[in-house]
Amino acid sequence: MIIPTNPLSIPRQLSRQLPLLLARNSSRIPFAIRRLLAEKIFKTVFKEAMQEGDFDFLNGKTIKIEIKDANINWYFSKQDKKITIEKYAKESASISGNLKEFILLAARREDPDTLFFQRRLMIQGDTEVGLQMKNLLDTLDPECLPFALEKTIQLAADIVDADEQNTGR
């Protein structure tokens, strides 16, 4: 299967919905496999941050990341010097928004503070925990991601950007 590198070469209607369709269908993958993959990515991407204690604020706490339009919830905590992900947990704080905002955040196409001030991403619960997670996500350099993940995020961001330009949003 050939995946076009130019999102505009995909029929416009499909390209606008592609990231959300893929995200929604990710729930068909067994949670154990999604968790294993996500924990491996976290271990790689946040290795230095973990060693420096940047995730210590999560000791005994859980943060929920909710992608509302994709109906995806992840619960992150820190245990035994590693980030763990659960399918369900009682959260101390949550960061929520639509997939588009998380894509733009991950690709560093939007300033995180702008996304929060415009209420496109929202923090609920223990605000201190939520802000620390937001600040930690803001330090993420997409170039530190595994190559395939970085390219996927950049392609998704290109699709989101093209959709915003076409719809004037």
N, C-alpha and C positions, 0 to 999 in steps of 0.2 A: 504494500500500500504506500503510495507516495503522498506525503503531506506537503501542500504548497507552502512555501516560505512567505509568500505575499498573501495576507489575509483577504485582499480585495479580489484575488483570483477565485476565491470560493464564492458561490452565489451569495449575494448580499444578505438575504433573509437567513440563510443557514449560518453564515459567518457571525451574524449578530447574536445568534442563539447558541453557537457551538460551545463556548466555555461553560455556560450554565448547563447545557445538556450533558456535557462530560462530567461536570461536578455532581449533578443529580444522580447520574448512573454509577458514580463511584461507590454508592452505598450498596451496590450489588456485589462488590468485592467483599469477602469475609473480613470482619473487623480485625481479626488477628493479623491478617496480611497487611491491611492498611496501617495498623499500629506498628508492626515491625518495620515497614518502609519509612513511616514518619519518624520513628525513634532513631533509625539509622541516619536519616537526613539531619535530624536535630543534632545527633552526636557529631556528625561531620561539620555542619555549619556553625554550631555554637560551641565547639570544642574549647576554643580560647576563652570565651565568655564563661563557660562552666569552670575552667581552671582558675579564673580570676575571681570567682565567687559572684558573678553578676546575676546568677539565678537564685542566690541564697534567700531572696525575698519570698520565694515559693516554698520554703521549708514549712511543712504543715499547712499549706494553703493550696487551693486549686483554682485555676483560672479557666473559664469556659470561653472558647472562641466559637461564635455562632455565625454561620453564613446563612442568613435568613432565607433568601430566595432559592437557595439550593437545599435547604432543610438539612444542613450539616452542623453538627455540634461536636467539638473536641474538648476534652477536659485534660488540662496539663497540670502536672505537679512535679516536684523534685523529690526523689527518693534515692538514697545511697549514691549521691554524686552523679545522678543521671536524670534526665527528663523522662517522665512516664506519661503515657496517654491512656486515658480510660474512655470507655464508651459512655458511661454515666457516672456522675459524682456530684456531691454537694459543693457548689462553687463558692469561693470567697468573693470573686469578682467575675465580670464577663465583659468581653469586647464583642460587639455585634454590628453587623452591617450586611450589605449585599455583596455578592461575589465580585462585582465590578470594582468596588472600593478596595477589597482585599488584593485584587490583581494589581491595581494601580499602586497600592502601598508596597507590595512585594517587588514590583518592577521599578520602584522609586520614581514613578511618573507624577505622583502627587505628594505634597508635603503632608506628613501625618497630622500635624497640628491643624492644617486646613480641613482635612477630612473629619476631624473631631469637632472643630469649631462650627463647621457647617452641618453637624449632626448626621453626617453620612456614615460615620462610625461612632458608636456610642459605648461608653463605659458605665457599667452599673455595679452596685455592690461596694466592696472595699475599694474606694477610689485610688488610694495609695498603691495598692497591688496592681490595679488596672493601668495607672500611669507609669509604673515601673516597667510593666510589660510593653506598653506602647513605646516607651523610650528605648527599650531593648530591641524591639522590632525595627525602630528607626535606625539603629546602628548596623542593621543587616546589610551587607554588601552583596547584591545579586551575583557578582562575579565569584563569590565564595561558594555559591551553590554548585552542586554537580551539574556538569555541562548540559545534559538533557533537560534537567529541571529549569535551569536558567533560560534556555532557549524556549521551553514551553511557556514559561511566565512571560517572556518578552513577546512571543507570538500572541498570547492572549491579550497582553496590553496593547499590541498593535491593533487587534480586532476591536477592543474597547475604544481606543482613540479614534479609529476610523468610524465607528458607529456614532461617537459623540460629534465628530465633524459633520457627518451626514445628517444627523438629526438636529444639530445646532445646540446640543446640550453642553 
